[in-house]
Amino acid sequence: MINTRRSKRLAAIAVGLALVTAACGGDDGEGEAEGTEAATEEATGGDDTATAEIATEEATATEEAEPTATATEPTEDTGAAEGAGGGTLIWAHEQEPPDLHLDDPENNLSITSWVRQSMWEGLYGVTASTEFFPELLAEEAVIADNGDGTFTGSFVLREGLTWSDGDALDADDVKYTYDMIMAADGTDEEGNPNYIYLLGDRTGYDTITDFTVVSPTEFTITWSAFFAGYPALFSEVHPSHVFPADPAEAAAASNEALREWSVDGTVIPSSGPLVFDSWERGVQMNLARNDSYHGSVSPDVQNTGVAFVDGVQINFVTDTDAQINALLAGEAQIVMTQPQLAFEQLAASEDFTVAASAGPVYEHWGFNLNNPHLSDVAVREALALALDKGEVMEGLYAPLFGDLLPAGGLGNTYWMSNQGPYVDHQGEAGYGAGDVDGAKAALEAAGYTLGDSGIYEHPERGPLSLRVGTTGGNRLREIQQQLLQAKFGEAGIEIVIDNVEGSAYFGEQPFAGDSILCANSGGAEGNCNLWDIAQFAWVGGPWPGSNSAAFRTGSGNNAYGYANPEFDAKADECDATVDNDARADCYNELDQYVTTLNIDPNGLVVLPLTQKPSFYGYTSQLSQAAVSPDANSAGPLVNVVDYQFAS
């Protein structure tokens, strides 16, 4: 049964996990992420640096817009990399953000994060291997144990950092960003938070007890306890010279300015390789080269100076076929978007190179624990047993990504399969292998009997029929639902596909206000019947701890309704664990709370399916392409300095 409903409003998911990330050996899955779409592409657990968000990126494959790209001829020859300098790089993308305020309740799409990361840099950046590297910093921060439970980090900025308008970027800008985050409290006239990170929490910022500027390039930060996510803090540093001096006033001004990336009609200065230029709504956004750029120090780049290209034009092309045609016709040079089956055509073209990386985005099915059937852990375990991840991988992901991903799917939400600490906890529990007989046995032990229709029934809850929803129009996701629907049907579980066309599914169902109210109240308030199972992805980054926001009791990012004080305490313990190996083990323990019944007999909240790389690639018009980390605080433009047209 498939029911696709057209939404009355195309609102982005109204949730953002403002997370913080720290380096703890390896990359994360949003730990990370995101974690869209501060986003969902969804979201993976965490991501980032300083208050990175779990993002959810919604795929909207509607069929209206035609490609507007026009190929731009490269200009003068630089003699580098057998390519040509100049030219406008064109990116065909299906999603257009409503504004550039990443933490606006109406906007936490990954595209917003990707655009902003090309204009504002942070203390730490994220590599293609989803690890932190010092970006604005000259070297790794030195974290000292003060012997009284507190820890102090000493930070040194690179020399010669500048904003695109010529002003120096210094330690005062970092302190100003902190003051703005912490001072801008309260609500506006409509009752909404008036601080910059509208939907994010302040984890990692709220335990800072001292922030001291030592010199223009040096500062220290003291925390009341060790915080593993410190590299995730200050993933963006704000220019203090263009906003009001008072932190609270600055936050209010920023909430308006960030939407259109303009202060009193003047473009907000950049610290990254691109500056905002113009935006023709519904058609394209234009970013220009920052000729004052101080250079990238990412280990992924070859060019450490200003960008080769003159700028980037993002064409908003909602139809997948139109994106493909634009690339094949030379009207666009890059694409980075959610994978679609139609992209197999590009993958097979000799004029197109697929350069996707595994990344920290994970696709999953998440359960509404306040649903009468799903509140029974035996039903959740039956779903986990009947699930056949290998079938999904072979049919949908291998044709696009080859052997980039494990054939058996993903079995962890804190660590991704390409990270050292990764353990397939669901596989070890026997989940995800298509065990139909085991699923039936679990249901029968819970009082379900097989009805004449082939669907199990419960004497009190009735037929075992569950709705699953996601963004309608995304054929890969829709076929994924159908594959799982068929397998669950074999186990006597009816799955009704109930998608919402466009990008409104998340805001209308799992993350609707009444749904979150239900989740946070244990079912006592709100509306607990808006959804049963949600299929989406958490987008993250290098710090696994940020993923905890999706499962903490009472979190605005926890739509599942999971509530366990022991999990919450363990999450705090993990984040405060100094030793990298011990911390990695701790996050693996957290994962078992929500993906198995090993620790919590009422756990098993989600079924991770696979890492879900963005489909990234480029045409032969480029002699050199950029490495594009697939994380919430990275993306296709973070290393834009390397893109270069062929001569």
C-alpha positions, 0 to 999 in steps of 0.5 A, spaced: 500 500 500 502 506 497 499 513 499 503 519 497 500 526 499 502 532 497 503 537 502 500 544 503 507 547 505 514 545 503 517 546 509 524 544 511 524 539 517 523 543 523 529 540 527 536 541 528 541 538 532 546 543 534 551 539 536 558 539 538 564 535 535 570 532 538 576 528 535 576 521 538 579 517 534 576 516 527 570 519 523 564 519 525 557 518 523 554 524 526 557 523 531 556 526 528 550 530 522 547 534 522 547 530 522 540 533 513 538 536 516 540 541 521 539 537 517 536 531 515 538 528 509 538 527 514 541 526 519 546 522 522 548 523 529 553 529 529 557 532 526 561 537 526 565 542 530 563 547 534 555 547 534 555 543 528 548 540 527 545 534 525 542 536 519 537 533 515 537 533 508 530 532 504 530 530 497 525 533 493 525 530 486 519 534 483 519 535 476 518 542 474 524 546 473 529 545 467 536 546 467 538 554 467 546 552 467 550 555 461 557 553 460 562 558 462 569 558 458 575 558 462 579 564 461 587 566 462 591 560 463 595 559 470 599 553 467 597 549 474 595 542 474 594 542 466 588 546 467 586 553 466 584 559 471 578 562 471 571 560 469 565 559 473 564 553 476 556 550 475 553 546 480 546 543 479 542 541 485 535 539 487 534 543 493 534 551 494 534 553 501 529 558 504 534 562 506 541 562 509 540 562 516 542 555 518 538 554 524 532 557 522 526 553 524 524 553 517 531 551 514 536 546 516 538 543 509 545 540 508 545 545 502 545 551 507 551 548 511 555 546 504 554 554 502 556 557 508 562 552 509 565 556 503 564 563 506 565 562 513 571 557 516 572 555 523 577 553 528 577 546 526 575 543 519 573 536 517 577 532 512 574 527 507 576 521 512 571 525 517 577 527 521 578 534 524 584 538 522 586 545 525 583 550 520 583 557 523 588 554 528 595 554 527 596 548 530 592 543 535 589 546 541 593 544 547 588 541 553 591 541 560 588 538 566 588 543 571 587 538 577 581 540 580 576 537 575 577 543 570 580 543 563 583 549 559 585 549 552 590 553 549 589 556 542 593 559 537 590 562 530 594 562 524 598 569 522 595 573 517 587 571 517 583 576 514 576 577 512 574 578 505 573 586 506 580 587 509 579 586 516 583 582 520 580 575 523 583 575 530 581 572 537 576 577 539 572 575 533 572 568 536 570 571 543 565 575 540 562 569 537 562 565 544 559 571 547 553 572 542 552 565 543 551 565 550 548 572 551 543 572 546 538 568 551 530 569 551 525 569 546 522 574 541 515 577 540 513 571 537 516 566 543 521 563 538 529 563 541 532 569 539 539 566 539 543 565 533 543 557 534 535 557 534 534 550 534 541 548 537 543 546 544 549 549 547 553 543 549 560 544 550 559 552 550 555 551 557 560 548 561 565 554 559 567 557 565 572 562 562 574 565 555 580 569 555 583 573 549 591 573 550 593 576 544 590 577 537 592 570 535 592 567 542 586 565 547 584 560 552 578 556 554 576 553 560 571 548 561 568 545 568 570 538 566 573 535 560 569 536 553 570 531 548 567 535 543 571 541 543 574 541 536 566 541 534 565 548 537 566 554 533 565 551 527 564 558 524 567 564 527 563 571 526 565 577 524 565 582 530 566 588 526 559 588 522 555 586 528 553 590 534 558 590 540 553 588 545 552 580 544 545 580 545 544 585 540 548 582 535 545 575 536 538 579 534 541 582 528 545 576 526 538 572 526 536 577 520 542 578 517 544 571 516 537 570 512 539 574 506 547 574 508 547 581 508 547 587 513 544 593 512 545 592 504 552 590 505 554 583 504 557 579 510 564 578 509 567 571 508 573 568 511 573 562 506 574 562 499 568 564 496 564 571 498 556 571 497 554 575 490 547 574 488 541 570 489 535 569 484 530 565 487 528 559 484 533 559 479 540 560 482 545 563 487 552 566 485 558 566 489 564 569 487 572 568 489 574 571 495 581 574 492 583 576 499 583 569 502 588 567 506 589 560 503 586 553 505 590 548 510 586 542 509 590 536 508 585 534 502 587 540 498 593 541 493 592 549 491 593 553 498 592 560 495 585 563 492 581 559 488 582 557 480 575 559 478 572 566 478 566 563 482 560 558 483 553 558 480 548 553 483 543 552 479 537 549 482 534 544 478 529 540 482 528 534 476 533 529 477 533 527 469 534 535 468 540 535 473 543 529 469 542 532 462 545 538 464 551 535 466 551 530 460 550 537 456 556 540 459 551 545 462 554 544 469 560 541 471 559 538 478 553 534 482 553 533 490 546 530 492 542 525 495 543 518 491 538 516 485 537 510 481 537 515 475 544 517 476 547 510 474 547 513 467 552 518 469 556 513 473 556 509 466 559 515 462 566 516 460 565 523 461 563 523 468 567 521 474 564 519 481 568 521 487 563 520 492 566 518 499 563 514 505 562 519 510 558 520 516 551 520 513 547 514 515 540 512 513 535 508 518 528 507 520 526 510 526 520 508 531 515 512 534 515 508 541 509 511 543 505 507 537 501 501 540 505 496 536 512 499 536 511 500 544 512 493 544 520 491 544 518 484 541 515 488 535 521 492 534 525 486 534 521 482 529 522 488 524 530 488 526 530 480 525 526 480 518 530 486 515 534 484 509 540 489 509 544 485 504 538 486 499 537 493 499 545 494 499 545 489 492 539 492 489 540 500 490 547 502 493 552 497 489 550 500 482 551 507 484 557 506 489 560 499 487 564 496 494 565 503 497 560 500 502 559 494 506 555 489 502 551 487 509 549 494 511 550 498 517 550 496 524 552 502 528 549 509 529 555 512 533 561 509 528 561 508 521 563 502 517 570 506 515 572 508 522 576 504 526 572 503 532 566 501 528 562 494 531 556 491 527 552 491 533 546 489 529 549 484 525 552 481 532 545 481 535 542 477 528 539 483 526 538 485 518 539 478 515 532 477 513 530 472 519 523 471 517 522 465 522 525 468 527 521 475 526 515 470 527 517 467 533 518 473 536 511 476 534 508 469 537 511 470 543 508 477 544 501 474 543 500 475 536 497 470 532 497 470 524 490 472 521 487 469 515 490 475 511 497 473 512 498 479 517 499 478 525 494 480 529 494 482 537 488 481 541 488 488 544 492 492 538 489 489 532 492 488 526 500 489 525 499 494 520 505 500 520 506 506 516 513 508 514 514 515 511 519 519 508 520 525 502 516 523 496 519 523 490 525 520 492 525 514 487 531 510 491 528 511 498 521 509 495 524 503 492 528 502 499 521 502 502 518 497 497 523 492 498 523 492 506 515 492 505 515 486 501 520 482 506 516 485 512 510 482 509 513 475 509 514 476 516 506 477 517 508 485 518 504 490 514 507 496 512 503 502 509 508 507 505 505 514 507 510 519 504 509 526 503 511 529 496 517 534 497 520 536 503 515 537 508 515 530 511 519 531 517 516 538 519 509 535 518 510 528 522 516 526 526 518 533 528 512 536 528 511 540 534 505 536 537 509 529 535 515 532 539 511 534 545 508 527 545 515 524 545 518 529 550 512 527 555 512 520 554 505 520 550 501 524 555 501 530 551 501 532 543 499 528 538 502 521 538 499 518 532 502 522 526 507 517 524 509 510 526 516 509 522 520 514 519 525 513 514 531 518 513 538 519 515 542 523 520 548 527 517 554 528 522 561 529 522 567 527 526 564 527 533 560 521 535 557 524 541 553 529 537 549 523 535 546 523 543 542 529 541 537 524 537 536 519 543 537 524 550 530 524 554 526 530 552 531 532 546 527 536 541 531 532 536 529 526 539 522 524 535 522 517 537 520 518 544 526 514 547 527 516 555 532 512 559 536 516 564 542 511 564 543 513 557 543 520 558 548 519 564 552 514 560 552 520 554 555 525 559 560 520 561 562 518 554 563 526 552 567 527 559 572 521 558 579 523 556 582 517 553 581 516 546 580 509 546 576 509 552 571 514 549 571 510 543 568 504 547 564 508 551 560 511 544 560 503 542 556 502 549 551 508 547 550 505 540 548 498 543 542 502 548 539 504 541 540 499 536 540 492 540 537 489 547 544 488 549 544 493 555 537 496 555 531 491 555 527 497 552 532 499 547 532 498 539 530 504 537 532 505 530 534 500 525 541 503 521 541 501 514 547 503 511 551 509 510 548 514 505 554 517 501 551 523 497 552 522 490 558 526 488 562 527 481 564 531 476 565 532 468 571 532 464 570 539 463 574 539 469 582 538 469 582 538 477 576 537 481 576 538 489 575 533 494 568 533 497 567 531 504 560 528 505 559 531 512 555 537 515 560 542 516 564 540 509 561 538 502 562 540 495 565 547 496 569 547 502 575 545 498 573 549 492 580 552 491 582 546 487 576 546 482 580 547 475 577 547 468 581 543 463 585 548 458 
